[in-house]
Amino acid sequence: MTQNSTRTKRGNRIFKKNPTSKGWTFMKQVNGRRYYFPLGVILSDAKTLADEIDAFAYLNPISDVVNKFRPNGLRVGNDISHNVTFGDVAKRYRLLAPSECGVEPTTIKTYLLVLNKVIREVTGRDSEKFYVSDFSPAIISEFKRKRLDGVTDYDKRISIKRTINSYIRQIRGIFSKRALKLYKDFDVSAVVETLNDFDPYDKVGVKYKLPSYDLIAKTHKLLDFYDSNTDRYIALALALHFGLRRKEILNAKRSWFTKVNSQIKIAVFTDETFRVKSGEDGYAFGSSVIGEKILSMSDGFDCLITGGERHVLDPVLQDLRRIGWDREKPLHECRKLYGSYWASKEGLYFAQKTLRHSTPLTTNDYYADLIDQEDVMELWSA
C-alpha cells in the first residue's frame, strides 16, 4: 500500500495531498493560518527539509520562512498583503483578466457569481468582505453537505454532484496559473491550496433524462400565459421552440429570422456585437407559427428583447420553478427539451446541427432523450 503520511525525526508530519501525488508536503500553522511547503519526491530528503523548515520557523517570522522555502508564485513577503478579501481579488480580476488572460467579461461575471454563491450559502456572508485566508477545505465540505443533505433520489444527487464539480471548476478559473500573475501582491495561497486539494466527484456524467410529460406540457402552457407579455413570451419561445441559449435569447434580432417553407430558420452567428458560445455558429429551426408570432410581438424592432438585460429573464425563471422545474438552469432545460424533440423527430444528427453542438456526443449525452408520446411531440407543432 502506498504511504501517504509519515513523521520526521523531529516529529513533524509530512504527507502527500492525494493518492496520485508524487511529491511530499509539509504544513505549518501560524496564528490560525496554514502555510504549505513542497518537499520533493525523495522521502529522506523531504523529512530533512521539513525539519529544517520547522527549525527556521522557531526562530524567524513566518514571512521569512515562506520567502526562504516556498517557490515563486505564492510567496508571502513584506510587500505582500495578507488581509486580502475576495472583493479585492474580484476587483483585480474584473479589471485585468480580459487583457492579461483573455477571459470574456461574461465569463468573469459568471465565475464571481459562483464564488459568491458558494461563500454566501456556507457562511451567510458576502464574498466581497470574506478573507481569502479563511477559504479552507471546510468551506467546500460544508457546501457539499448543504447541497446533498436530505436528497435521496439518485438522479438528483448525481445532478447536484455535477453542479458542485462545475462550481469548484469555475472558482478555480479565478485562481488559474494564468490568473495568479494578477495577484502578485496578494497572498492567495490558502485558497489555491484548498482548490488544488479538492477531489471532484467521478461517475457523474449520466445521460440526460426527460422530466415528466406533465411538466413538459405545463412548460408549453406558460406560452399561453405569456401571450400578452412580449419579453417573457419571446424569451421562453426562443428557448423552447428554437433551442437558443440565454445569451443568444438576449441578443436575438429580427434580421436573424428567415422563413423556409413551414419553418423559421434562425441564423445564430458571431458578429461585431455578439459572440456565439465556443464559436458554435449555425442555424436553429422551429415552427413558423411561433417564429412569426415572435416577430409580430417585437413590434418592428430589430432587437427582440427589450434592453437585452439578463434580469429580463428572471420572471421566466421564477415561473419555470413555480410549475415544477427544480433543476439548476430551468431555461436551459427548455433547450434540452427542444433537442429531445428534434432527436426524436429527425434523429441525432439533425438535433446536433440545430443545437449547434461541435460533437454529437454532447447532444446524445445531455440533450436527446426519446419522446415516445405523440401528444407530447405535437406540443412543438403549434
C-alpha positions as CSV (number, residue, x, y, z in Angstrom):
1,M,0.0,0.0,0.0
2,T,1.3,3.5,-0.9
3,Q,2.4,5.6,2.1
4,N,0.6,9.0,2.1
5,S,1.8,10.3,5.5
6,T,4.8,9.9,7.8
7,R,6.8,11.6,10.6
8,T,10.2,13.1,10.6
9,K,12.9,12.7,13.3
10,R,11.6,15.9,15.0
11,G,8.0,14.5,14.9
12,N,6.8,16.7,12.0
13,R,4.1,15.2,9.9
14,I,4.7,15.3,6.1
15,F,2.1,14.0,3.6
16,K,1.0,13.6,0.0
17,K,-2.1,15.6,-0.8
18,N,-3.8,12.8,-2.6
19,P,-3.1,9.1,-3.6
20,T,-1.7,10.2,-7.0
21,S,0.7,12.8,-5.7
22,K,4.4,12.1,-6.2
23,G,5.8,14.9,-4.0
24,W,5.7,15.3,-0.2
25,T,4.3,18.4,1.6
26,F,4.8,20.0,5.0
27,M,2.2,22.2,6.5
28,K,3.0,24.9,9.2
29,Q,0.2,26.6,11.0
30,V,0.8,30.1,12.5
31,N,-1.9,32.2,14.1
32,G,-4.7,30.1,12.6
33,R,-3.3,30.2,9.1
34,R,-1.8,27.3,7.2
35,Y,1.3,27.5,5.1
36,Y,2.3,24.7,2.8
37,F,5.8,23.8,1.7
38,P,6.6,21.4,-1.2
39,L,9.4,19.0,-0.2
40,G,10.1,17.0,-3.4
41,V,9.6,13.3,-4.2
42,I,12.5,11.7,-2.2
43,L,11.3,10.7,1.2
44,S,14.6,11.1,3.1
45,D,15.3,14.5,1.6
46,A,11.7,15.5,2.3
47,K,12.0,14.6,6.0
48,T,15.3,16.6,6.3
49,L,13.8,19.6,4.6
50,A,10.7,19.6,6.8
51,D,12.7,19.6,10.0
52,E,14.9,22.4,8.6
53,I,11.8,24.5,7.8
54,D,10.4,23.8,11.3
55,A,13.7,24.8,13.0
56,F,13.9,28.0,10.9
57,A,10.3,28.8,11.8
58,Y,11.1,28.6,15.5
59,L,13.5,31.5,15.3
60,N,12.1,33.6,12.4
61,P,8.8,35.2,11.3
62,I,6.6,33.1,9.1
63,S,7.0,35.6,6.2
64,D,10.8,34.9,6.3
65,V,10.2,31.2,6.3
66,V,7.9,31.4,3.3
67,N,10.4,33.6,1.4
68,K,13.2,31.1,2.1
69,F,11.5,27.8,1.5
70,R,8.5,28.3,-0.8
71,P,8.9,28.6,-4.6
72,N,7.9,31.6,-6.6
73,G,4.2,32.3,-7.3
74,L,2.8,32.0,-3.8
75,R,5.3,33.8,-1.6
76,V,4.5,35.9,1.4
77,G,7.0,38.8,1.7
78,N,7.0,42.2,3.3
79,D,5.4,43.7,0.2
80,I,2.6,41.1,0.1
81,S,-0.8,41.9,1.5
82,H,-2.1,39.2,3.9
83,N,-5.5,40.7,4.7
84,V,-7.0,40.1,1.2
85,T,-10.7,39.8,0.7
86,F,-12.4,38.2,-2.3
87,G,-13.6,41.7,-3.0
88,D,-10.0,42.7,-3.6
89,V,-9.5,39.7,-5.9
90,A,-12.7,40.3,-7.8
91,K,-11.8,43.9,-8.4
92,R,-8.4,42.9,-9.8
93,Y,-9.8,40.0,-11.8
94,R,-12.5,42.2,-13.5
95,L,-10.0,44.9,-14.3
96,L,-7.1,42.8,-15.7
97,A,-8.3,39.3,-16.7
98,P,-9.8,40.4,-20.1
99,S,-6.5,41.9,-21.3
100,E,-4.0,39.8,-19.4
101,C,-5.7,36.4,-19.5
102,G,-8.1,36.7,-22.5
103,V,-11.1,36.0,-20.3
104,E,-14.5,37.2,-21.6
105,P,-16.4,39.7,-19.3
106,T,-19.4,37.4,-19.2
107,T,-17.2,34.5,-18.0
108,I,-15.7,36.7,-15.3
109,K,-19.1,37.7,-14.1
110,T,-20.2,34.0,-14.0
111,Y,-17.1,32.9,-12.1
112,L,-17.5,35.7,-9.5
113,L,-21.3,35.0,-9.1
114,V,-20.5,31.3,-8.4
115,L,-17.8,32.2,-5.9
116,N,-20.2,34.5,-4.1
117,K,-23.0,31.8,-4.1
118,V,-20.7,29.2,-2.5
119,I,-19.4,31.5,0.2
120,R,-22.9,33.0,1.0
121,E,-24.5,29.6,1.1
122,V,-22.0,28.3,3.6
123,T,-21.3,31.3,5.8
124,G,-24.2,33.7,5.2
125,R,-21.6,36.4,4.3
126,D,-21.0,38.2,1.1
127,S,-17.7,37.2,-0.7
128,E,-16.7,40.9,-1.1
129,K,-15.8,41.0,2.6
130,F,-14.7,37.4,3.1
131,Y,-11.0,36.9,3.7
132,V,-9.2,34.8,1.2
133,S,-7.1,33.2,4.0
134,D,-10.4,31.9,5.5
135,F,-11.3,29.8,2.4
136,S,-10.4,26.3,3.8
137,P,-11.4,22.8,2.8
138,A,-14.1,23.1,5.5
139,I,-15.9,25.6,3.2
140,I,-16.1,23.2,0.4
141,S,-17.1,20.3,2.7
142,E,-19.9,22.3,4.2
143,F,-21.1,23.4,0.7
144,K,-21.3,19.8,-0.4
145,R,-23.1,18.8,2.8
146,K,-25.7,21.6,2.5
147,R,-26.4,20.7,-1.1
148,L,-26.7,16.9,-0.6
149,D,-28.2,16.6,2.8
150,G,-31.7,15.1,2.7
151,V,-31.5,14.3,-1.1
152,T,-32.3,10.7,-1.5
153,D,-33.2,10.5,-5.2
154,Y,-30.2,9.0,-7.1
155,D,-30.6,11.1,-10.3
156,K,-31.0,14.3,-8.2
157,R,-27.8,13.5,-6.2
158,I,-25.9,12.9,-9.4
159,S,-27.1,16.2,-10.8
160,I,-26.1,18.1,-7.6
161,K,-22.6,16.4,-7.6
162,R,-22.2,17.5,-11.2
163,T,-23.1,21.1,-10.2
164,I,-20.6,21.0,-7.3
165,N,-17.9,19.9,-9.6
166,S,-18.8,22.7,-12.0
167,Y,-18.8,25.4,-9.3
168,I,-15.4,24.5,-8.0
169,R,-14.0,24.3,-11.5
170,Q,-15.3,27.9,-12.2
171,I,-13.8,29.2,-8.9
172,R,-10.5,27.6,-10.0
173,G,-10.7,29.7,-13.1
174,I,-10.3,32.8,-10.9
175,F,-7.1,31.3,-9.5
176,S,-5.7,29.5,-12.5
177,K,-2.0,29.6,-13.3
178,R,-2.6,32.4,-15.8
179,A,-4.6,34.4,-13.4
180,L,-2.2,34.1,-10.4
181,K,0.1,36.7,-12.0
182,L,-2.7,39.2,-11.5
183,Y,-2.3,38.8,-7.7
184,K,1.4,39.1,-7.2
185,D,1.0,41.5,-4.3
186,F,-1.8,39.3,-2.7
187,D,-1.3,36.2,-0.6
188,V,-3.8,33.8,-2.1
189,S,-2.0,30.6,-1.0
190,A,-4.8,29.4,1.2
191,V,-7.5,29.4,-1.5
192,V,-5.1,27.9,-4.1
193,E,-4.1,25.1,-1.8
194,T,-7.8,24.4,-0.9
195,L,-8.9,24.3,-4.6
196,N,-5.9,22.1,-5.5
197,D,-6.9,19.7,-2.8
198,F,-10.5,19.4,-4.0
199,D,-11.3,15.9,-5.2
200,P,-14.1,16.1,-7.7
201,Y,-16.9,13.6,-7.8
202,D,-16.5,11.0,-10.5
203,K,-19.0,8.9,-12.5
204,V,-21.5,11.8,-12.6
205,G,-21.7,12.1,-16.4
206,V,-25.1,10.4,-16.7
207,K,-27.2,10.7,-19.8
208,Y,-29.9,13.3,-19.9
209,K,-33.4,12.2,-18.9
210,L,-36.6,14.0,-19.7
211,P,-38.8,15.4,-16.9
212,S,-42.4,14.2,-16.5
213,Y,-44.6,14.7,-19.5
214,D,-46.9,16.7,-17.3
215,L,-44.1,19.2,-16.6
216,I,-43.3,19.4,-20.3
217,A,-47.0,20.2,-21.0
218,K,-47.0,22.9,-18.2
219,T,-43.9,24.5,-19.7
220,H,-45.6,24.8,-23.1
221,K,-48.8,26.2,-21.4
222,L,-46.7,29.1,-20.0
223,L,-46.5,30.5,-23.5
224,D,-50.3,30.9,-23.4
225,F,-50.0,32.6,-20.0
226,Y,-47.4,35.0,-21.5
227,D,-49.5,35.8,-24.5
228,S,-49.7,39.5,-23.5
229,N,-46.2,39.9,-22.2
230,T,-43.8,40.4,-25.1
231,D,-40.4,39.8,-23.4
232,R,-41.4,36.8,-21.4
233,Y,-43.2,35.1,-24.4
234,I,-40.2,35.8,-26.7
235,A,-37.7,34.5,-24.2
236,L,-39.5,31.2,-23.5
237,A,-40.4,30.7,-27.1
238,L,-36.8,31.1,-28.3
239,A,-35.6,28.6,-25.7
240,L,-38.4,26.0,-26.1
241,H,-39.1,26.2,-29.8
242,F,-35.7,27.2,-31.2
243,G,-33.3,26.0,-28.6
244,L,-31.5,29.3,-28.1
245,R,-29.1,29.8,-25.2
246,R,-29.6,32.6,-22.6
247,K,-27.1,35.0,-24.2
248,E,-28.5,34.2,-27.7
249,I,-32.0,35.0,-26.5
250,L,-30.9,38.3,-25.0
251,N,-29.2,39.3,-28.3
252,A,-31.7,37.8,-30.8
253,K,-32.6,40.1,-33.7
254,R,-35.3,40.2,-36.3
255,S,-32.7,40.0,-39.0
256,W,-31.7,36.5,-37.9
257,F,-35.1,35.1,-39.0
258,T,-35.9,33.6,-42.4
259,K,-39.0,31.6,-43.4
260,V,-38.3,28.3,-45.1
261,N,-41.4,26.5,-46.2
262,S,-43.3,25.8,-42.9
263,Q,-40.4,26.6,-40.7
264,I,-38.5,29.5,-39.4
265,K,-34.7,29.4,-39.7
266,I,-32.8,31.5,-37.2
267,A,-29.2,32.3,-38.1
268,V,-27.1,32.4,-34.9
269,F,-23.7,33.7,-35.9
270,T,-20.9,35.8,-34.3
271,D,-20.9,39.4,-35.4
272,E,-19.4,42.7,-34.1
273,T,-21.8,42.9,-31.2
274,F,-22.3,39.3,-30.3
275,R,-20.2,36.2,-29.9
276,V,-21.7,32.7,-30.1
277,K,-20.6,30.3,-27.3
278,S,-17.4,28.3,-28.3
279,G,-17.8,29.6,-31.8
280,E,-20.7,27.2,-32.5
281,D,-22.4,29.2,-35.2
282,G,-25.2,27.7,-37.2
283,Y,-29.0,27.6,-37.8
284,A,-31.8,26.8,-35.4
285,F,-35.1,25.6,-36.8
286,G,-38.6,25.8,-35.4
287,S,-42.3,26.3,-36.1
288,S,-43.2,29.2,-38.5
289,V,-46.3,29.9,-36.4
290,I,-44.2,30.5,-33.3
291,G,-41.5,32.3,-35.2
292,E,-43.9,34.7,-36.9
293,K,-45.7,35.4,-33.6
294,I,-42.3,36.3,-32.0
295,L,-41.7,38.8,-34.9
296,S,-45.2,40.3,-34.6
297,M,-44.8,40.7,-30.8
298,S,-41.5,42.5,-31.2
299,D,-43.4,45.5,-32.7
300,G,-41.0,46.0,-35.6
301,F,-37.8,46.5,-33.6
302,D,-34.7,44.6,-34.7
303,C,-33.7,43.6,-31.2
304,L,-36.4,41.2,-29.9
305,I,-35.8,41.5,-26.1
306,T,-36.2,45.0,-24.6
307,G,-32.8,46.2,-23.5
308,G,-31.2,42.8,-23.7
309,E,-30.5,42.7,-20.0
310,R,-30.2,39.5,-18.0
311,H,-32.8,40.5,-15.4
312,V,-35.5,40.4,-18.1
313,L,-35.3,36.6,-17.8
314,D,-35.8,36.5,-14.0
315,P,-39.6,36.3,-14.1
316,V,-39.5,33.5,-16.6
317,L,-37.0,31.5,-14.4
318,Q,-39.3,32.1,-11.4
319,D,-42.3,30.8,-13.3
320,L,-40.5,27.7,-14.5
321,R,-39.5,26.9,-11.0
322,R,-43.1,27.6,-9.8
323,I,-44.6,25.0,-12.2
324,G,-42.1,22.3,-11.0
325,W,-38.6,22.8,-12.5
326,D,-36.1,22.1,-9.8
327,R,-33.0,21.7,-12.0
328,E,-30.2,24.2,-11.8
329,K,-30.9,26.1,-15.0
330,P,-34.6,25.8,-15.9
331,L,-34.5,28.0,-19.0
332,H,-31.6,25.9,-20.4
333,E,-33.8,22.8,-19.7
334,C,-36.1,24.1,-22.4
335,R,-33.2,24.0,-24.8
336,K,-32.8,20.3,-23.8
337,L,-36.5,19.6,-24.4
338,Y,-36.1,21.2,-27.9
339,G,-33.1,18.9,-28.5
340,S,-35.0,15.8,-27.5
341,Y,-37.9,16.8,-29.8
342,W,-35.7,17.0,-32.8
343,A,-33.7,13.9,-31.9
344,S,-37.0,12.0,-31.6
345,K,-38.4,13.5,-34.8
346,E,-35.4,13.7,-37.2
347,G,-32.6,11.9,-35.5
348,L,-29.5,12.7,-33.5
349,Y,-27.5,14.3,-36.4
350,F,-30.2,16.9,-37.1
351,A,-30.6,17.6,-33.4
352,Q,-26.8,18.2,-33.2
353,K,-26.9,20.6,-36.1
354,T,-29.9,22.7,-34.9
355,L,-28.4,22.8,-31.4
356,R,-25.1,23.8,-33.0
357,H,-23.0,21.4,-31.0
358,S,-19.5,20.7,-32.2
359,T,-19.9,16.9,-31.5
360,P,-22.9,14.6,-31.5
361,L,-21.6,13.1,-28.2
362,T,-22.7,16.3,-26.3
363,T,-26.2,16.1,-28.0
364,N,-26.5,12.4,-27.2
365,D,-25.5,12.6,-23.6
366,Y,-27.2,15.8,-22.4
367,Y,-29.9,16.8,-24.9
368,A,-31.5,13.8,-26.6
369,D,-33.8,11.6,-24.5
370,L,-36.6,9.9,-26.5
371,I,-40.0,11.4,-26.6
372,D,-42.3,8.4,-27.3
373,Q,-45.7,10.0,-26.9
374,E,-47.3,11.6,-29.9
375,D,-49.4,14.1,-27.9
376,V,-46.1,15.4,-26.4
377,M,-44.4,15.7,-29.8
378,E,-47.4,17.7,-31.0
379,L,-46.7,20.4,-28.4
380,W,-43.9,21.7,-30.8
381,S,-46.3,21.7,-33.8
382,A,-48.1,24.9,-32.9
